[in-house]
Amino acid sequence: MTVSYANRFQQKDDVAFYEAGEYGAESYASYIWRLQRPVLERLVREFCRTQTGPVRLLDFACGTGRVLAVLEPLVAAAEGVDISENMAALARAKCPRAQLRVGDVLTHPELLPNRYDLITAFRFLLNVEPELRQQILKRLRQVLRPEGRLLVNVHGNSRSLRHPAIVWRRRRARGAKTGPMLNEMSPAETKILLRACGFQIVRQFGFGVLPPTLYRTPLRGVAQAVDRGLAGDHWWKDGSIDLLFECRPA
Ligand SMILES: C[S@@+](CC[C@H](N)C(=O)[O-])C[C@H]1O[C@@H](n2cnc3c(N)ncnc32)[C@H](O)[C@@H]1O
């Protein structure tokens, strides 16, 4: 039985793994986040400087509050929403000022009670069921102010050097009932999706170029240096594993 994405992070064990394993101190994901975080902070600071009024942020699918905890101090008001109570419980502990809500925004409109200047959605789009991607992006579009920004990432680019490893892992996982999530989207697919949901891409950034497997070899230091050099708004961004898009309403 395939687990729906809404159920993927409901159990405490899965939450604990996300927090301490996926985002353990030495993990690949943590290293990419160390590259992405300053870019995200800069984008939010720049945006806040252009605004005359207080900035209200929504972190959609906020999970454990990894992103929200970093952005909360930069904005006047912050909210997070997630479908997993156990994920949100960690976010509550890390984000004392943010209002956190739990539930399905498609069936419970009251979970998004405001209009937002900034909406972030990290590590959500790639793995949610394709039929929900559009519905949720369109719902986020409805609550984004006309001058607002959506900052959304796709953490599995099918046009990156990680692709062959994903193909290999998919083959090995064939027939297994459960396993790792091995989804991918290309930059072109993501752009089409965002446009279809009423967003115009303002800027694109990329993080992580070399295959993550290298991080588990003696070449880890070299891989880190290359990925550090090619992080952000770089010529290689369409080939990066983790794609970050800054969008405004079209
Ligand atoms: C991989 S985690 C990412 C958490 C956080 N954004 C981050 O980057 O660390 C994906 C999150 O999406 C949440 N999620 C899945 N389906 C959802 C839905 N339909 N509405 C809101 N959150 C959802 C999960 O509960 C989980 O917390």
The ligand as an SDF file (V2000), in Angstrom:
LIG
                    3D

 27 29  0  0  0  0  0  0  0  0999 V2000
    9.4490   16.9840    3.7390 C   0  0  0  0  0  0  0  0  0  0  0  0
    8.4230   17.8160    4.8400 S   0  0  0  0  0  0  0  0  0  0  0  0
    8.9850   19.4880    4.6350 C   0  0  0  0  0  0  0  0  0  0  0  0
    8.7790   20.3120    5.8780 C   0  0  0  0  0  0  0  0  0  0  0  0
    9.3690   21.7250    5.7880 C   0  0  0  0  0  0  0  0  0  0  0  0
    8.6910   22.5200    4.7920 N   0  0  0  0  0  0  0  0  0  0  0  0
   10.8270   21.6490    5.4960 C   0  0  0  0  0  0  0  0  0  0  0  0
   11.2370   22.0420    4.3980 O   0  0  0  0  0  0  0  0  0  0  0  0
   11.5810   21.1740    6.3420 O   0  0  0  0  0  0  0  0  0  0  0  0
    6.8580   17.8490    4.0050 C   0  0  0  0  0  0  0  0  0  0  0  0
    5.7380   18.3850    4.8780 C   0  0  0  0  0  0  0  0  0  0  0  0
    4.5520   18.4990    4.0880 O   0  0  0  0  0  0  0  0  0  0  0  0
    3.4640   18.1890    4.9360 C   0  0  0  0  0  0  0  0  0  0  0  0
    2.2960   17.9100    4.1020 N   0  0  0  0  0  0  0  0  0  0  0  0
    2.0530   16.8530    3.3120 C   0  0  0  0  0  0  0  0  0  0  0  0
    0.8730   16.9810    2.6850 N   0  0  0  0  0  0  0  0  0  0  0  0
    0.3500   18.1770    3.1070 C   0  0  0  0  0  0  0  0  0  0  0  0
   -0.8490   18.8990    2.8150 C   0  0  0  0  0  0  0  0  0  0  0  0
   -1.7650   18.4090    1.9710 N   0  0  0  0  0  0  0  0  0  0  0  0
   -1.0560   20.0820    3.4330 N   0  0  0  0  0  0  0  0  0  0  0  0
   -0.1370   20.5900    4.2940 C   0  0  0  0  0  0  0  0  0  0  0  0
    1.0120   19.9520    4.6130 N   0  0  0  0  0  0  0  0  0  0  0  0
    1.2510   18.7770    4.0220 C   0  0  0  0  0  0  0  0  0  0  0  0
    3.9660   17.0100    5.7230 C   0  0  0  0  0  0  0  0  0  0  0  0
    3.1850   16.7590    6.8740 O   0  0  0  0  0  0  0  0  0  0  0  0
    5.3960   17.4530    6.0360 C   0  0  0  0  0  0  0  0  0  0  0  0
    5.4650   18.1550    7.2360 O   0  0  0  0  0  0  0  0  0  0  0  0
  1  2  1  0
  2  3  1  0
  2 10  1  0
  3  4  1  0
  4  5  1  0
  5  6  1  0
  5  7  1  0
  7  8  2  0
  7  9  1  0
 10 11  1  0
 11 12  1  0
 11 26  1  0
 12 13  1  0
 13 14  1  0
 13 24  1  0
 14 15  1  0
 14 23  1  0
 15 16  2  0
 16 17  1  0
 17 18  1  0
 17 23  2  0
 18 19  1  0
 18 20  2  0
 20 21  1  0
 21 22  2  0
 22 23  1  0
 24 25  1  0
 24 26  1  0
 26 27  1  0
M  CHG  2   2   1   9  -1
M  END
$$$$
